[in-house]
Amino acid sequence: MDSFDLGRLTDHDFEVVCRDLFSDVLGIPLEIFPRGRDRGIDLRYTGPSGTTVVQCKHWPRETQTTLIRRLIKDELPKVRALAPDRYIVSTTVALTVEGKEKLCRAFAPYVRGTGDLYGVDEIVAELLRRPDLVRRHFRLWLSSTSVLQTVLNQDRYLRSSWLQKRLPGVADTFVPHEGFERAKQLLDTQQVCVIAGIPGVGKTTVALMLAAWLMGNNYEIHEISQDINEIGTLWRDGSRQVFLYDDFLGSTALETPLNKNEDNRLLSVIREIQETPGKALVLTTRDYLLEHARLRHDRLVAPDVSDAVSVIRLTDLHRRVRGQILYNHVHHSSLSPDDKRRFTDPKVWHPVVRHKNFNPRLVEETLRLSARRGQDVAAAMLENLDDPRRVWERIVENELTDEAVHLLELLFAFGSAGLNELEESWRRYRTEVERVADGRTFRRALQLLDGTMVSVEQGQVAFHNPSIEDYVRFHLDAGRARFPELLKALVHEEQVHRIVSAARMVDGTGILARLREHEPTVAAIVQAMGDDVETRLWDENESQPTRLEWVLEIAELLDSATLAAYVMREALPPFIHYEHFSHLESLADSLAVSPLVPSAYAERFREEATDAIHSELLESVEAGDWYWSIALYHQLRRTPSRASREQATEGLVRNALEELRRLAAEPEREPRIAYLELLEELVDFLLKQRAENELPEEFAVVYGRAQRVFALREAERNKWLQEHRVQWDPSERSDVARDHALVTALMRKLNDTH
């Protein structure tokens, strides 16, 4: 039989559960009563039958003897003063028959019998009879022993050491809110949820709790760390799996949102997951990065993605939720009991929960760092809310050693890095600035930062959270690094890419000024890396034209004639046979508008690129490759060209008819939305060429299939739009006065050392 570890609940969690549980048990609407210091009321109902009071004592580590002594000493006088018609005790302490009888005698006539005394065993028994109530209380559901065994004994279900470390702690401090409910309902209906919001608002927390929710239903969690292709490797037919892709568009605007064609692969994976029972996908991103990516990738505006987006807003964190977040973090922090008690004072907690910059991550980091450093945590929290940069500024600029700061500066250029490549780059930097550059010093710097500023997982070093990375960018922009030496220490083109991207941000003018100041150094590094296959930027999704287009952007940013000349020299044909002709077209567009490239060169390049695409198209048509041919055909149509497409059109029609014949001959399978784009492309081409009557029967078959898939997609979308309405208990909505009273009562619980 299942049970619950009620000790994992906070005092407030326990009161809310008791309110709903005893409202159902007693058949009366109990309310949480914001008590004064001496009223002794937790839950109350006043009606025709009189007043009922439920006293909640969440003391899971205390003995029955201590509980009885405290109740008789502290609560009995208050009960006599209140004189309720009925008094019920609910506690997480186990009560024996003898203990109940002793309490019955002491609290008579207010306690009507031992049935009004609920110890932990009686509470668990009542909860087991009400599974729907348990599922309504996410933190209670999470305390279920079967769920805990799944979440905490994670070898079978949790395939990530990072998640294994994060999930239990997040479960302790998480507070469900409207944003979480929206995201959970999206995941229930769509199997895919994209969680967006500002930095630190709790996107990753919500994603982890959604994953925990699915783990409780025997899903395995797989972390996606690089790109969407990992899902194909991890996918196992017949297994329940949820894929968690945190910061799928990068953690800052410095990173390229998606690799070439990854937007198409992402859309395909989303559709595949939506059509496969037992699969789920949770993605997170900063909201401004999502909007930026949508401008660059049209496919991210498709209903499959747009309908799955749930934005976590600061308004979701109304005052009561903020108070619970602050309480949970203080309650579970390593602060001393005296420091925790300071937060019982409204003069301390009230400015925090009402602050315009309230941010769960900032609260967490302030508590974590202040506990280590022994500073005035209440004052530090307000100072950090007033200026979020302060959390890291004092540490980086005043407390860290120079070798540790140099490591952070280089890690910013990497984003994340393997230990070996980070040490190699660090040694170069230290040598350039004439400081000790041995392995022992590097390890000492890494040890100093690990767990506070950076995390080291399986030989990979990354920032502990994005706010630290944001601060290091500010540090570089303010001119606090040895910039020429830093540039010379870079070992990969990706590092140059990130620093240049930082310079292009609105608040990157300082970095841009230093890049322009050291333009000869930048130009030399970029050219040298282009000649070295081990260091250059492009990978399987990139190509030489994409790299040259990037170099041209740097040339324009720095007004570098040297880099512009390099691009023109490297871009000359012959063009190597490869599949990314769209990259060639994009480079031609960039050359045409660049102020650093003569127009005659740009025109000549476009003509030669167009001829190359045309030749490839003819070869593809001759080979009978319909799908590659039509892709090239569309590219050629968008390119001003001397080459005529008429020569290829006849062969394209022939290939399209052959593909039509093949599809029509296949037995019809269950309609799948993922096939719609391919079917539409074939049908549209034949209609535009007026070739549908060449094979009328086959065309009718394929056209009918396309219509059925289209109708299925529209029906599913309309159904979701009509049915997807977040149901949120109106009683849970914010009321300023009530919230203040509830948070005041909640914070006072920090006085209780039990």
C-alpha positions in Angstrom: 0.0 0.0 0.0 1.2 3.5 -0.8 1.9 6.1 1.9 3.1 9.7 2.3 6.2 11.3 3.7 4.4 14.2 5.2 7.7 15.4 6.7 8.6 16.8 3.3 5.7 19.3 3.5 6.1 22.7 5.0 3.8 23.9 7.7 1.8 25.9 5.2 1.6 22.9 2.8 0.2 20.8 5.7 -2.4 23.4 6.6 -3.7 23.7 3.1 -3.9 19.9 2.7 -5.8 19.7 6.1 -8.2 22.4 4.9 -9.2 20.4 1.9 -9.1 17.0 3.6 -11.2 18.0 6.6 -13.6 20.0 4.5 -14.3 16.7 2.7 -14.3 14.6 5.8 -16.6 16.9 7.8 -18.7 18.1 4.9 -18.1 21.8 5.8 -16.1 24.5 4.1 -13.1 25.2 6.4 -11.0 28.2 5.9 -7.4 28.9 6.8 -7.7 31.5 9.6 -4.9 34.1 9.7 -4.3 34.0 13.4 -2.7 36.4 15.8 0.1 35.4 18.1 -2.2 33.9 20.7 -5.5 32.9 19.0 -4.6 29.3 18.4 -6.7 28.8 15.3 -5.5 27.1 12.1 -8.7 26.1 10.4 -12.2 27.3 11.2 -15.8 27.0 10.2 -18.7 29.0 11.7 -22.3 28.0 10.7 -25.7 27.1 12.0 -24.2 24.1 13.8 -21.7 26.2 15.6 -18.0 26.8 15.4 -15.5 24.0 14.4 -11.8 24.5 14.9 -9.1 22.3 13.4 -5.7 22.6 15.1 -2.8 21.6 12.7 0.5 20.5 14.3 3.1 19.7 11.7 5.8 18.3 14.0 7.0 15.1 12.1 10.2 14.8 14.2 8.6 15.2 17.6 7.4 12.5 20.0 3.8 12.0 21.2 4.9 13.0 24.8 6.2 16.3 23.6 3.1 17.0 21.5 0.7 16.2 24.3 2.7 18.4 26.8 2.8 21.3 24.3 -0.9 21.1 23.4 -2.0 21.0 27.1 0.3 23.8 28.1 0.0 26.2 25.1 -3.2 25.4 23.3 -5.7 24.3 26.0 -6.0 27.8 27.6 -6.7 29.3 24.1 -9.3 26.6 23.4 -11.1 27.4 26.7 -11.1 31.1 25.8 -12.5 30.4 22.3 -15.0 27.8 23.5 -15.6 26.2 20.1 -18.4 23.7 19.6 -16.0 21.2 18.3 -12.1 21.0 18.4 -10.2 18.6 16.2 -6.4 18.0 16.3 -4.5 17.0 13.1 -0.9 16.2 13.5 2.0 14.5 11.8 3.0 12.9 15.1 1.8 9.3 15.5 -0.9 9.0 18.3 -1.5 5.9 20.3 -4.8 4.9 21.9 -3.4 6.0 25.4 -2.3 9.3 24.0 -5.6 10.0 22.4 -7.5 9.2 25.6 -5.2 11.6 27.5 -5.9 14.4 25.1 -9.6 13.6 25.1 -9.8 14.0 28.9 -7.7 17.2 28.8 -9.7 18.9 26.0 -13.2 17.8 27.0 -15.9 18.8 26.1 -14.4 20.4 23.0 -13.0 17.2 21.7 -16.0 14.9 21.3 -14.0 11.7 21.2 -10.9 10.0 20.0 -12.3 10.2 16.5 -11.6 13.9 16.6 -7.8 13.3 17.1 -6.0 12.5 13.8 -2.4 11.4 14.1 -0.2 10.8 11.0 -1.6 7.3 10.4 -5.2 8.5 10.4 -4.4 11.4 8.1 -2.6 9.0 5.6 -5.5 6.6 5.7 -7.9 9.5 4.8 -5.7 10.7 2.0 -5.4 7.2 0.5 -9.2 7.2 0.2 -9.1 10.4 -1.8 -6.6 10.1 -4.7 -8.2 13.0 -6.6 -7.5 15.3 -3.6 -3.9 14.1 -3.5 -3.3 14.9 -7.1 -4.8 18.4 -6.6 -2.0 19.1 -4.1 1.2 18.7 -6.1 3.6 18.8 -3.2 1.5 16.3 -1.3 1.4 14.0 -4.4 5.2 14.4 -4.6 5.5 13.2 -1.0 3.8 9.9 -1.9 6.3 7.1 -1.1 5.8 5.5 -4.5 6.5 8.8 -6.2 9.4 9.5 -3.8 10.9 6.1 -4.6 10.7 7.0 -8.3 12.1 10.6 -7.9 14.8 9.9 -5.3 15.8 6.4 -6.4 16.3 7.6 -9.9 18.6 5.1 -11.6 15.8 3.6 -13.7 13.8 6.8 -14.4 16.3 9.6 -14.4 19.1 9.6 -17.0 21.1 12.7 -16.0 23.4 13.4 -13.1 22.4 17.1 -13.2 18.8 16.2 -12.8 19.5 13.7 -10.1 21.1 16.5 -8.1 18.6 19.2 -8.8 15.3 17.4 -8.6 15.1 16.7 -4.8 16.0 20.2 -3.8 13.7 21.8 -6.3 10.9 19.6 -5.0 11.4 20.9 -1.4 11.1 24.6 -2.4 8.6 24.5 -5.3 5.3 26.4 -5.0 2.6 25.5 -7.5 1.1 28.6 -9.2 -1.1 29.5 -12.2 1.8 29.3 -14.6 2.6 25.8 -13.5 -1.0 24.8 -13.9 -1.1 26.2 -17.4 2.0 24.3 -18.4 0.8 21.1 -16.8 -2.5 21.3 -18.7 -0.6 22.0 -22.0 1.6 18.9 -21.4 -1.5 16.8 -20.6 -3.3 17.8 -23.8 -0.4 18.3 -26.2 2.4 16.1 -24.9 4.7 19.0 -25.7 5.2 22.2 -23.6 7.5 25.2 -24.3 8.0 27.1 -21.1 9.1 30.7 -21.7 9.7 33.6 -19.3 12.2 36.1 -18.1 15.5 34.9 -16.5 15.1 33.6 -13.0 11.3 33.5 -12.9 11.3 29.7 -12.5 11.1 28.1 -15.9 13.5 25.3 -15.1 11.8 24.7 -11.8 8.4 24.3 -13.6 10.1 22.0 -16.2 11.6 19.8 -13.4 8.3 19.5 -11.6 6.5 18.6 -14.8 9.1 15.9 -15.3 8.6 14.7 -11.7 4.8 14.6 -12.4 5.5 12.3 -15.3 8.0 10.2 -13.4 5.3 9.4 -11.0 3.5 7.8 -13.9 6.5 5.7 -14.7 8.1 7.9 -17.4 11.8 8.0 -17.8 13.4 11.5 -17.9 16.1 12.2 -20.5 18.0 15.5 -20.5 18.7 16.9 -23.9 22.0 18.9 -23.7 23.1 19.7 -27.3 20.4 19.6 -29.9 17.1 18.0 -30.8 18.8 15.1 -32.7 19.6 13.5 -29.3 16.0 12.5 -29.0 16.3 10.2 -32.0 19.2 8.4 -30.3 17.4 8.1 -27.0 14.0 7.2 -28.4 12.8 3.7 -27.5 9.5 2.4 -29.0 7.1 1.2 -26.3 8.8 3.0 -23.4 7.4 5.9 -21.6 9.8 8.8 -22.0 9.9 12.5 -21.3 12.6 14.6 -22.9 13.7 17.7 -21.1 15.5 20.4 -23.1 16.4 23.3 -20.9 17.4 26.6 -22.6 16.8 25.0 -26.0 17.5 28.4 -27.7 20.6 29.0 -25.6 20.9 30.7 -22.2 21.8 34.1 -23.6 21.4 36.0 -26.8 25.0 35.2 -27.6 24.2 31.8 -28.9 22.9 30.9 -32.4 19.2 30.0 -31.6 19.1 26.9 -33.7 21.6 25.2 -36.0 20.9 25.0 -39.7 17.7 23.0 -40.4 17.3 22.4 -36.6 14.0 24.4 -36.7 12.7 21.8 -39.3 13.9 18.9 -37.2 12.4 20.4 -34.0 9.0 20.7 -35.7 9.2 17.1 -37.0 10.1 15.9 -33.5 7.2 17.9 -31.9 4.8 16.4 -34.4 6.1 12.9 -33.8 5.8 13.2 -30.0 2.3 14.6 -30.3 1.3 11.5 -32.3 3.0 8.9 -30.1 1.4 7.9 -26.8 3.8 7.6 -23.9 6.1 10.4 -25.1 6.5 13.9 -23.9 8.7 16.9 -24.6 9.4 19.9 -22.2 11.5 22.8 -23.5 12.4 26.0 -21.7 13.7 29.3 -23.0 13.9 33.0 -22.2 10.9 34.7 -23.7 12.9 37.3 -25.6 15.1 34.6 -27.1 11.9 32.8 -28.3 10.7 36.0 -30.0 14.1 36.5 -31.5 14.2 33.0 -32.9 10.7 33.3 -34.3 11.8 36.2 -36.4 14.6 34.1 -37.8 12.8 30.7 -38.1 9.4 30.8 -39.7 8.7 27.2 -38.6 8.6 28.3 -34.9 5.5 30.3 -35.7 3.7 27.1 -36.8 0.7 26.0 -34.7 2.5 22.9 -33.5 5.0 25.2 -31.7 2.8 28.3 -30.9 0.0 26.2 -29.4 2.5 24.5 -27.0 4.0 27.7 -25.6 3.2 28.6 -22.0 4.7 31.8 -20.6 5.6 32.1 -16.9 4.8 35.7 -16.0 5.7 37.6 -12.9 2.0 38.1 -12.4 1.8 34.4 -11.8 3.9 34.9 -8.7 1.4 37.0 -6.8 2.1 38.1 -3.3 1.0 34.9 -1.6 3.0 32.7 -4.0 6.0 34.9 -3.5 5.6 34.6 0.3 5.5 30.8 0.1 8.6 30.8 -2.2 10.5 32.9 0.3 9.3 30.8 3.2 10.3 27.5 1.5 13.7 28.8 0.6 14.4 30.2 4.1 12.9 27.1 5.7 15.1 24.7 3.7 18.3 26.9 3.7 21.4 26.3 5.8 20.9 29.6 7.7 21.1 29.5 11.4 17.8 29.3 13.4 18.3 32.9 14.5 18.8 34.1 10.9 15.7 32.3 9.8 13.7 33.9 12.6 14.5 37.3 11.3 12.2 36.7 8.4 9.2 36.5 10.8 9.4 40.3 11.0 7.1 41.9 8.3 9.7 44.7 8.1 12.1 42.1 6.7 9.9 39.8 4.4 7.3 42.4 3.2 9.8 44.5 1.2 11.1 41.3 -0.4 7.8 39.8 -1.6 6.5 43.1 -2.9 9.8 44.1 -4.6 9.5 44.9 -8.4 12.6 42.7 -9.0 11.4 39.7 -7.0 13.0 36.7 -8.5 13.1 33.1 -7.2 16.6 32.5 -8.4 17.9 35.6 -6.8 16.3 34.7 -3.5 17.9 31.2 -3.7 21.3 32.5 -4.7 21.3 35.2 -1.9 20.4 32.6 0.7 23.0 30.2 -0.6 25.8 32.7 -0.7 25.0 34.6 2.4 24.8 31.4 4.5 28.4 30.6 3.3 29.8 34.1 4.0 28.0 34.8 7.3 26.6 38.2 6.1 23.4 39.9 7.1 21.1 37.9 4.8 18.0 40.1 5.1 19.9 43.2 4.1 21.8 41.4 1.4 18.6 40.2 -0.2 17.1 43.7 -0.4 20.4 45.1 -1.8 20.5 42.3 -4.4 16.9 43.0 -5.4 17.6 46.7 -5.8 20.6 45.8 -8.0 20.6 42.2 -9.1 24.2 42.6 -10.3 25.4 42.9 -6.7 25.0 39.2 -6.1 28.0 38.5 -8.2 29.9 41.8 -8.4 31.4 41.7 -4.9 32.5 38.1 -5.4 34.1 38.5 -8.8 35.7 41.9 -8.4 36.7 41.7 -4.7 36.9 38.1 -3.4 38.1 35.8 -6.2 41.7 35.2 -7.1 43.0 36.5 -10.5 43.3 32.9 -11.8 39.7 32.2 -11.0 38.5 35.5 -12.6 40.6 34.6 -15.7 38.8 31.2 -15.8 35.4 32.8 -15.7 36.3 35.3 -18.5 37.4 32.4 -20.8 34.4 30.2 -19.8 32.2 33.1 -21.0 33.8 32.8 -24.4 33.1 29.1 -24.4 29.6 29.1 -22.9 30.5 25.6 -21.6 33.7 23.7 -22.2 35.5 20.4 -21.6 38.2 20.5 -18.9 41.0 20.0 -21.3 40.1 22.7 -23.8 39.3 25.2 -21.0 42.7 24.5 -19.3 44.5 24.9 -22.7 42.8 28.3 -23.3 43.4 29.3 -19.6 47.1 28.5 -19.9 47.4 30.7 -23.0 45.7 33.6 -21.2 47.8 33.3 -18.1 50.9 33.1 -20.2 49.9 36.3 -22.2 49.3 38.2 -18.9 52.6 36.8 -17.4 51.0 34.9 -14.5 51.5 31.4 -13.2 49.9 29.0 -15.7 50.5 25.5 -14.3 48.0 22.8 -13.8 48.0 23.1 -10.0 46.9 26.7 -10.2 44.2 25.9 -12.7 42.8 23.1 -10.5 42.9 25.5 -7.5 40.9 28.1 -9.5 38.4 25.5 -10.6 38.0 24.2 -7.1 37.3 27.7 -5.8 34.5 28.2 -8.3 33.0 24.8 -8.4 29.5 24.7 -6.7 29.3 28.5 -6.4 30.0 30.1 -9.8 30.4 27.1 -12.0 29.4 23.4 -12.2 31.6 20.5 -13.3 29.6 17.5 -14.7 31.3 14.6 -16.4 34.3 16.6 -17.5 32.2 19.6 -18.7 32.4 23.0 -17.1 29.5 25.5 -17.3 28.2 28.5 -15.4 26.2 27.6 -12.3 23.3 29.6 -13.7 22.7 32.1 -16.5 22.8 35.1 -14.1 26.5 34.5 -13.5 27.1 34.4 -17.2 25.2 37.7 -17.6 27.4 39.3 -14.9 30.7 38.1 -16.6 29.4 39.8 -19.8 28.9 43.0 -17.9 32.4 42.6 -16.4 33.9 42.3 -19.9 31.9 45.2 -21.2 33.1 47.4 -18.3 36.7 46.9 -19.4 37.7 44.8 -16.4 39.5 42.1 -18.5 42.9 42.2 -20.3 41.2 42.2 -23.7 44.1 41.8 -26.2 45.5 38.9 -24.1 42.0 37.3 -23.8 41.7 37.4 -27.6 45.0 35.7 -28.1 44.0 32.9 -25.7 41.0 31.8 -27.7 41.4 28.3 -29.2 38.1 27.9 -31.1 36.2 30.0 -33.5 33.1 29.5 -31.4 34.7 31.7 -28.7 35.2 34.5 -31.2 31.6 34.1 -32.3 30.3 34.5 -28.7 32.4 37.6 -28.0 31.4 39.2 -31.3 27.7 38.4 -30.5 28.1 40.0 -27.1 29.5 43.1 -28.8 26.3 43.3 -30.9 24.0 43.4 -28.0 22.4 46.7 -26.8 24.5 46.7 -23.7 27.7 45.5 -25.4 29.1 48.8 -26.6 32.2 48.4 -24.3 33.1 45.0 -25.8 32.5 46.4 -29.3 34.8 49.3 -28.7 37.6 46.9 -27.6 37.1 44.7 -30.6 37.4 47.7 -32.9 40.5 48.9 -31.0 42.1 45.5 -31.5 40.8 44.8 -35.1 44.2 43.6 -36.4 44.3 41.0 -33.7 40.7 39.8 -34.4 41.3 39.7 -38.1 44.5 37.6 -37.7 42.8 35.1 -35.3 39.7 34.7 -37.6 41.9 34.0 -40.7 44.2 31.6 -38.8 41.3 29.6 -37.4 39.7 29.4 -40.9 42.8 27.5 -42.1 42.7 25.1 -39.2 40.0 22.4 -39.5 40.3 21.7 -35.7 39.3 25.2 -34.7 36.9 26.6 -37.3 33.3 27.3 -36.5 31.3 25.2 -38.9 30.1 21.6 -38.3 27.9 19.1 -40.1 25.0 21.7 -40.2 27.2 24.5 -41.4 29.3 25.1 -44.5 32.1 27.3 -45.9 29.5 29.9 -47.1 27.9 30.2 -43.7 31.3 30.7 -42.1 32.3 33.4 -44.7 28.9 35.1 -44.2 29.7 35.2 -40.4 33.2 36.6 -41.1 31.7 39.3 -43.4 29.4 40.3 -40.5 32.5 40.7 -38.3 34.2 42.7 -41.0 31.2 45.1 -41.2 30.9 45.4 -37.4 34.6 46.3 -37.1 34.9 48.1 -40.4 37.7 45.7 -41.3 38.9 45.9 -44.9 41.3 43.0 -44.1 38.5 40.6 -43.2 36.3 41.7 -46.2 39.2 41.0 -48.5 39.7 37.6 -46.9 36.0 36.7 -47.5 36.2 37.7 -51.2 39.3 35.7 -51.6 37.9 32.5 -50.0 34.5 32.8 -51.6 35.7 32.3 -55.2 34.6 29.2 -57.0 34.9 26.3 -57.8 32.2 25.5 -55.3 32.5 22.1 -53.6 29.6 19.7 -54.1 27.5 19.8 -50.9 23.8 19.9 -50.1 23.5 23.4 -48.5 23.0 25.5 -51.6 20.7 27.8 -49.6 23.9 28.8 -47.7 25.4 29.9 -51.0 22.4 31.9 -51.8 22.5 33.6 -48.4 26.1 34.5 -48.8 25.3 36.0 -52.2 22.6 38.2 -50.6 25.1 39.4 -47.9 27.8 40.2 -50.4 25.3 42.2 -52.5 24.4 44.6 -49.6 27.8 44.8 -47.9 29.4 48.3 -48.0 32.8 46.6 -47.9 32.3 44.5 -51.1 32.4 46.0 -54.6 29.1 45.6 -56.5 30.9 44.0 -59.5 32.3 41.3 -57.3 28.9 40.6 -55.7 27.2 40.4 -59.1 29.8 38.0 -60.4 29.5 35.8 -57.3 25.7 35.6 -57.6 25.9 34.6 -61.3 28.4 31.8 -60.6 26.4 30.6 -57.5 23.2 30.5 -59.5 24.9 28.5 -62.3 26.2 26.0 -59.7 22.6 25.6 -58.3 21.2 25.2 -61.8 23.8 22.5 -62.7 23.0 20.6 -59.5 19.3 20.9 -60.3 19.7 19.3 -63.7 21.8 16.5 -62.3 19.2 15.8 -59.6 16.4 15.8 -62.1 18.3 13.4 -64.3 18.8 11.1 -61.3 15.1 11.2 -60.6 15.4 12.6 -57.1 12.1 14.5 -56.7 12.5 15.9 -53.2 16.0 17.3 -53.7 15.1 18.6 -57.1 12.1 20.5 -55.9 14.1 22.1 -53.1 16.7 23.3 -55.6 14.0 24.5 -58.0 12.5 26.7 -55.2 15.9 28.1 -54.4 16.5 28.9 -58.0 13.2 30.6 -58.4 14.0 33.0 -55.6 17.4 33.9 -57.1 17.6 36.6 -59.9 19.2 34.5 -62.6 20.2 34.3 -66.2 19.6 30.5 -66.1 16.2 29.3 -67.2 14.2 26.8 -65.2 12.3 25.7 -68.3 15.0 23.1 -69.1 14.4 21.5 -65.6 10.7 21.9 -65.4 9.8 19.0 -67.8 12.0 16.6 -65.9 10.6 17.8 -62.6 7.1 17.1 -63.8 8.2 13.6 -64.8 9.7 13.0 -61.4 6.7 14.4 -59.6 4.4 12.0 -61.5 6.6 9.1 -60.7 6.4 10.0 -57.0 2.7 10.4 -57.3 2.4 6.9 -58.8 4.5 5.5 -56.0 2.5 7.1 -53.2 -0.8 6.2 -54.7 0.3 2.5 -54.9 1.1 2.4 -51.2 -1.7 1.2 -48.9 -3.1 4.1 -47.0 -1.9 4.3 -43.4 -3.4 6.1 -40.5 -3.2 9.9 -41.3 -0.1 11.5 -39.8 0.3 15.3 -39.6 4.0 15.0 -40.1 3.4 13.9 -43.8 1.2 16.9 -44.6 4.0 19.2 -45.8 5.4 16.5 -48.2 2.0 15.8 -49.7 1.1 19.4 -50.1 4.3 20.2 -51.9 3.7 17.4 -54.4 0.1 18.3 -55.0 0.7 22.1 -55.3 3.5 21.6 -57.8 1.4 19.4 -60.1 -1.5 21.8 -59.9 0.7 24.8 -60.8 2.1 22.9 -63.7 -1.5 21.7 -64.7 -0.2 18.2 -64.7 -2.8 16.7 -62.4 -4.7 15.1 -65.3 -1.7 13.1 -66.4 -2.5 10.5 -63.8 -6.0 11.5 -62.6 -6.8 8.4 -60.5 -3.5 8.6 -58.7 -3.8 12.3 -58.2 -7.3 11.8 -56.7 -5.9 9.2 -54.2 -3.0 11.4 -53.0 -5.0 14.6 -53.0 -7.7 12.9 -50.9 -5.0 11.7 -48.4 -3.6 15.3 -48.2 -7.1 16.6 -47.5 -7.7 14.1 -44.7 -4.4 14.9 -43.0 -5.1 18.6 -43.3 -8.6 18.1 -41.8 -7.1 16.1 -39.0 -4.6 18.8 -38.1 -7.3 21.5 -38.2 -9.7 19.4 -36.1 -7.0 18.7 -33.5 -6.1 22.4 -33.3 -9.7 23.6 -33.0 -10.4 21.0 -30.4 -7.5 22.2 -28.3 -8.5 25.9 -28.7 -12.0 25.1 -27.6 -11.2 22.8 -24.7 -7.9 24.3 -23.4 -9.1 26.5 -20.6 -7.0 26.6 -17.5 -9.2 25.8 -14.5 -7.9 27.6 -11.4 -9.7 27.6 -8.1 -11.0 31.2 -7.6 -10.3 30.9 -3.9 -6.6 30.6 -4.8 -6.5 34.0 -6.5 -4.7 36.9 -4.9 -6.3 39.3 -2.5 -3.8 41.8 -1.1 -5.1 42.0 2.5 -5.8 38.3 2.8 -2.4 37.4 1.2 -0.6 39.7 3.7 -2.3 38.1 6.6 -1.6 34.6 5.3 2.1 35.3 4.6 2.4 36.9 8.0 1.1 33.7 9.6 3.3 31.6 7.4 6.5 33.5 8.2 5.8 33.3 11.9 6.2 29.5 11.6 9.9 30.2 11.2 9.8 30.8 15.0 8.9 27.2 15.5 12.1 25.1 15.8 10.2 21.8 15.7 
